[in-house]
């Protein structure tokens, strides 16, 4: 199951840039997609380095000398965050190519750390690199395979990591997610140089799952873990940089109302959320208090994963609890206010419309659990998730 749209973006980027970075969490399919390029009409031979292998790390002892041996080829370098000093060499080689017109290698960098984290630890490749993100399976990807029979519940419950979603049973999916979380805590986070106790990080990750879709009281959480609120902020940023958390920022427009200023926290993959909360079967899930917040996170992650970077996303909440789950802004003349409801018969609230006036919303949507689209009061549209995703794609 290959992300066709990202594949097209990747080929386009490689046709126009000397370096491309494809980023995303581990086990999401970056290597599979990259190696598939050799069958995608790319007119270059493809070579692959995995920086988790000592043998491939050894090839880069003289990195400049080794990389110069490639001519008119695509070199894929996997887990590039493990060798941040490589960026300085890449920058030099790319600049030589630009000055002399030599047919040096193109570089496809695969990484499990965010763009911001790579920038902090590496020589800047500004103007020389394009960043793309590969996310777990989305609703539109899975629905496209079997549109007549697709229902989002399996994807929502198991999450979008390929081995979790495609597992032979819910039990196997559960086991894979357990192993994945353990590996991240014990291996991946320490590899990034984060000086964090593995025991505390696991406890933190499980505790933060209870705040999914909410603001976090960092001081209270710090007391529970016996660390400072600044340490809690560091933990949040680490999991955000590893694509495990999303911090949805509050709306920052002009208003006379006092607004909540803390981000809302979401576990980006709902399958991992449900494992952290020890929800092992769908029947138990339907009666769990997290159900509404889990659906909200699932909907928002799918929206943001399909949204053009021309849009800015935030949420709105005033201190008197007037709220909009998601505000999408493309310009002052295009502001969409979105409320997320799991119910099959959504209704609008006065507080939602009051908030819409504050953000000057030009369109108002209730994304609900059904598939039919129809108008509601006060120029609000009830719309299913798939229909809304196709709307923003168009």
N, C-alpha and C positions, 0 to 999 in steps of 0.2 A: 504494500500500500504506500505509494509514493506521493508526496505533496506536489501535485502538478504545477500549481501556480508558483510555488517557491522554486521549483526546478527551472521554470521559464525565467524567473528573476535572476537566478544564479547564472544561467547561460548568458543572459543579457549583461550582467555585471562583469563576467569574465571576458566579454567581448569589448568592454569599454574601460576597464580598470586593470592596472598591473597587479593589484592585490585585492583579494576579497576575503572577508572573515565571515564564516557561518558559525553563529554562536547558538547555544541552547543547552539545556540540561543534559546530563549523561543519559544514555540509553534511549534517546529520543529519535535516533536514526540519522544523525549527521554523516557518519562514515558511510552508511549504505547509500545515501543520496549522493555523496561526493564521488564514490567509486562508480556509481551508475553513469557518471558523466562520460565515461569512455564509450557508452552506447547511445549518447545523446547528440551525435553529429558534431561534437567538438573536434576541430581539425588539429588536435595536438595529442601526442602520446601523454599518458598520465602516469606519474610516479607518486608513491605513497610512503610517508614516514610517520611512524607512531612513536611519539615521545614518551610513551609509557614503557617502551622496550629499551633495555640497556644497549642493545646492539644498534638501534637507530640513534639513540643519544650519542653514542661513540662516533657516529659518522659526522656529527656536528662539532667535534673537538676543534677543527679548523672550519668553522661554519662558512666563512667567506669563500675559502678554497673549494669546499664541497658544492656550495650553491652555484658557483661559477661554472661547474661542469655541465649544467643543464642549459640547453639552447633550444628555443622555440618549443618548450615543453611545459606542461602543467605539473607543478609540484604541490601535492597535498601534504600539509603538515598538521597532524592530529594532536590534540591536547596541547596546543601552543602555549597555554598559560604556564606550563611547566618550565618554559625557557624564555622568560621575558627579555633577556639580553639579545635574543635573536632579532628583535624588531629593529635594533640599530643597524644590524648587518643588512636586513631587507631594505631599509631606507636607503642605504648607500648604493646597493645594487640597482634599485629602481631608479635612482637619480642618474647613475651612470648610463643606464639604458635610455633615459630620456635625453641626455646630452649627446650620446653617440649614435643613437638609433640602432644599437645592437639588439639582436633577438634573444634577449635573456629569458629565463624562465618566468612564467606567470606563477603566482603563489595563491593557493587556496588554503586559508588557515582555519582550522576547526578548533573550537574552544568551548569549555564548559563553564566559563566565567563571563560575566557581563562585559559589555563594551567599556563601561566606566572603570571597572576593575582592571581591565587590560591597560587602559590609558594611564592609570595610576602607577603601574609597575613597568611600563615599557616606553621606549622611544616613540614619539608621535609619528604616525604615518598619515597625518592630515593631508588631504588632497591626493593621496596615493592609494587609498583603500576604501572599499565600500563594505558596510556591515549589514548582514542579513541575519534574521533569527529564525531558527527552526523550532516550532512548538510541538507539543503532543497533538495527537489527532484532534481535529475539530469536528463539530457537528456537520458542517458542509462537506468535509472530506468523506466522512463515513456515510452520510446520506446519499452522496453521489454514487456509491457502489450499488445500493439497492433502494432507490427512492420510494418504491411502493410498499416496502415492508419495514423501513427504518423507524425505530422508536428511540428516543434519546436516553432512555432509562439505563441501559447497559453502559453506555459511554459515561453518563453522569456518575453512576455508582462505582465503576471500576477505574475511571479516569482514562486519559488519552495516551499514556505511554504504551507503545506497541505491544510489548510482552505482557502487560497487564490486561489491556483490552482484548487481545487475541488469545488469551490463555484458555485452556480447554474447559475450565470450570471456575466458579467463583473462588473455590478453595485454592487453586493454583494461582489465580490472580492475587489473592490475599498473601500467599507465600512469597510471590515475586516482590510485592510492595514492601513486605517485611524486610526482605534481604536488601532492597534498594535503600530503605531508610537507614538500616544498620551500616551499609557501605558508605553512605554520605557522611554519617556522623563519625565513623571510625577512621575513614581513609581520605575522603575528598576534602573535607573542611580543613583538616590538619595540613594537607598538601599545599593548600593555598597560603600557608603561613599564618593562619588565624590561631592565636594562642588562646584556645578555648578548651576547657575540660570537656571530654567527650560525654561524660555522664551529665554534666550541666546542660550541654547543648541538646542532648536527647530529651531531657526533662523540659527544657525551654520550648523545644519544637512541639512537644505534646501539649504543654500548657497554652501555647499561642494558638493552637488549633481551636481551643474553646473561645477564642476572641475572633474567629473567622467572621468577616462581615461587620466588624465593630472597631471602635477605637480602642487603643491599648493604654491602660494606666501603667506607665512604665515604672513609677515609684513603687506601686503595690506589687507589681510583678517582680521587681528587683528584691523586695523584702522577702518574697516567697522563695527566691533562689539564693538569697543572701549575697546579692551583688548590687552595685549602684545602678541608678537609672541610666547613666551614660553607658554602662556595660550592656544593659538591655537594648539600648539603641544600636550598639555595635553588633549584637547578636541578630537583630532585625536586618541590619544592612548586609551582614554576611549571607543570610538566607535569601535576601533579595538579589544580591550579586550572583548567587548560584541558581537563580530562576526558580527557587522554591516558594518564595513569597512575592506578593504584589502589594505595594503600598499605594493606594489610590488617594491622591492628594485632594484637599478640600478646595472648593470653588473660591476664587480670589478676586471676584469682581467687586464693583462698587455697590454698597448697600448700607442702609442705616441700621440694619439689624446686626446683633452680635452673632458671629458665626463660630462654630466649632473649628479649631485650627489644626487638630491632629489628623493624620492620615487614617483611613480605614485599612485594615489588614485582611488579606485573603491568602489562604493556601492555594497556589495557582492551579494545582491539579486536584480535583475533588476526590479521585481515587486515593491519593496520599492522605488527604484530609480524613476520609472515612477510616483508613487504617490507623492513623494517629489517634482517632477517637474510639478505636476498637469496635467498629460497626462491621460485622462480618457477613451479614445477609440483608437482603433488600427489605424483607418484611420488618425486621427490627429498625431499619433505617426510616421507614415510613412513619414510625411512631416516635422518632428521636427529636429532641428539641432543636437540633441543628438543621433540620430539614429545610426550613425556609431560607436560612442564611446560606446553606449549601447550594440550593437552586440559584440564589442570587449570584453567588460567586461563579457558578458554572456559566450562567448567562453572560455575566460581565466579562469573564475571561474569553469566551467565544467572540464577543463583540470586539474587544480590544485586539484580539488576535487577527481579526479580519478588517480592521480599520486602517485606512490610509493615514500616513503620518501628517497629512494636512490638517487633521483634527486634533483637538486638545480634549483630554478626558479628565473629569473630576467628579466629586459628589458635593451636594449642598446639604448643609444642616445648620440650622440656627440654634441658639441656646433654648429657644422655646419649642424645640423639636419639630419645626417645619423642615421637611426633608425631601430631597430628590436622590434616588439611588445612583443615577449616573447622568452627568451633564456632558454633552458632546458639543463642542464649539469649533466651527470652521471659520467663522467671521462674526462680526456683530449682527449680520443679517441672517445667519444660519446657526441657531442654537437649539439643540434637541434635548428635551427633558424626558428621562426614561425612568419609569417605575417598574420593578420586577415583582411579579406575583406568581406563586405556584398554583393558585386556585384556577379552576376551569371557568369560573364566572366572575371576572374581575370587575371591581367598582372603583370609581375615583373618589378621592377625599378632598375636602375643602383645603386642608393644609398643603396638599400637593399643588393645587392650583395657585394658592398664595405664593408658594415657593417659585412656581413657574413665572409669576409676575416679577419676582425679584431678579431672576436671571434673564428676564426678557426672552423667554422661550418662544421660538417661531413654530415649533412642532412639539406635540406631546404624545408620548406612547406609553401604553401599559403592555409589557411583554409578559405573557401568561403561559399556562401549561397546555393550552389548546393549540389548534392549527388554523382555525378560521379567523379571518381579519374582518373587523367591523367597527363602525364609529361608536363612541361613547359621548357623554355630555361634555360640554365646554371644549369642543374641538379636539378631543382626545381620541386616539386610535388604539383599539385593542389589536394586538398582532402576535402571531406565534413566533418563536425564536428563529426557525428556519426562514420564514418570510422576511424577518427583520435583517438577518444576516445577508440575504440576497439583495435586500434594499441597499445596504451600505456598500456591498460589493459593486453595485451598479452605479 
